[in-house]
Amino acid sequence: MQASSEFQELRRRFRAWTFPMTAAFLAWYLLYVVLSGWARDFMAIKVLGNINVALIFGLLQFVSTFWIAWAYSRHMEKKLDPISDKLRHEVEEKAK
């Protein structure tokens, strides 16, 4: 099964989305950490009342996490689930 072209396409599509998104999220997270540690004056800028840049960046970490989870689910549903369903049915048929 692993040698089949469909399985290889499934892996390629998974990696083509997952690796860049993981790298982007890690870069975004590390930017937040670096700015928090070394750009304290920037992060302390008040935006609205007691809300500063650091608080906004921190909240955006949660927003981006939920957005990535939603985008991942949508991508898998459209691009990978049809292929994986087909492969699963083929394996189940051979197992009978």
DADABEL-V500609 format. One record per pair of residues at least 12 apart in sequence whose C-alpha atoms are under 10 Angstrom apart, sorted by sequence separation. I is the first residue (numbers start at 0). J is the second residue. D is the distance in Angstrom with one decimal. If there is no record, write none. Layout:
BEGIN
I_J_D / I_J_D
END
This chain:
BEGIN
40_52_9.8 / 41_53_8.3 / 42_54_8.2 / 39_52_9.9 / 42_55_9.2 / 39_53_8.7 / 42_56_8.6 / 38_53_10.0 / 35_52_9.8 / 35_53_7.0 / 34_53_8.4 / 32_53_9.9 / 35_56_9.6 / 31_53_8.0 / 34_56_9.7 / 35_57_9.8 / 32_56_9.9 / 31_56_6.7 / 32_57_9.6 / 30_56_9.6 / 31_57_7.5 / 28_56_9.4 / 31_59_9.8 / 27_56_9.7 / 28_57_9.2 / 31_60_8.5 / 28_59_9.9 / 27_59_9.9 / 28_60_7.1 / 27_60_8.1 / 28_63_9.8 / 24_60_9.0 / 27_63_9.2 / 24_63_8.0 / 24_64_8.2 / 24_67_8.5 / 21_67_9.3 / 20_67_7.9 / 17_67_10.0 / 20_70_9.9 / 20_71_9.1 / 17_71_8.1 / 16_71_8.3 / 17_74_10.0 / 13_71_9.8 / 16_74_8.3 / 16_75_9.4 / 13_74_9.1 / 12_74_9.6 / 13_75_8.0 / 12_75_9.2 / 13_78_8.7 / 12_78_7.5 / 13_79_7.3 / 12_79_7.2 / 9_78_8.5 / 10_79_9.0 / 9_79_6.2 / 8_79_9.1 / 9_80_9.0 / 9_81_9.6 / 9_82_6.6 / 8_82_8.5 / 9_83_7.2 / 6_82_7.9 / 5_82_7.0 / 6_83_7.9 / 9_86_9.6 / 5_83_8.7 / 6_85_10.0 / 5_85_9.0 / 6_86_7.4 / 5_86_7.6 / 3_86_9.6 / 0_86_8.2 / 0_89_9.3 / 0_90_8.0
END
